[in-house]
Amino acid sequence: MPELSHIDPKSAALLVMDYQVDTLTRYLRAAQSADVIACVPDLIAWARGAGMRVIHVVVAFRPGHPEVSPGNPLFSWVKANGMAVAGSKGAAIHPAAAPREGEPIVVKHRISPFVGTDLETLLRAGGIDTLVLAGVSTSGVVLSTVRHTGDLDYRLVVVRDCCADPDPEVHEMLLDLVIAKQAAVVTMAELAGALPGRSS
């Protein structure tokens, strides 16, 4: 299991993934949603205060969902339920994770934030070698991002209490048995001590 050590904010980025109104209110249970909504403002404030880049990732489709293939069961369900339409209230980033002016917003049409987007270009151009991840869901965007960026040799940190999944057992299993093999899985409190000159 990778251990958490000091993070250089100049070469790190926080990815806040799929913190959208529909995702939080229609995909998670109310208590789960409340927990991650409570966590993310402190995480974003910590990253901004450290001078770390904050990048927001959202899933959104044109009206009619032309990007959705009939062969994609998950997004066919999204389409059938009229979710994640660009510009709609449901597709909007939740106010708890609201971006500041100048913070990039990466729009994706698949679970992975790298498929068909310019996210890797943003990371490479910024000299980023460390990623701090928060997202909904653990079995979706978080797992996909860990797998992809692990293969690209990024140093990874996953903030446990700022991730959630509709299935709590799957959430815990993935964090403890799968994701922990490629990333340091930490709480927000543990992460707060990971900047140079600070201790946990």
Salt bridges, closest charged atoms under 4 A:
ASP18 OD2 - LYS108 NZ 3.04
ASP22 OD1 - ARG26 NH1 3.89
GLU67 OE2 - ARG62 NH1 2.69
GLU103 OE2 - ARG48 NE 2.76
GLU103 OE1 - HIS56 NE2 2.82
GLU120 OE2 - ARG124 NH2 3.56
GLU172 OE1 - ARG160 NH1 2.79
GLU172 OE2 - HIS171 NE2 3.98
ASP176 OD1 - ARG160 NH2 2.44
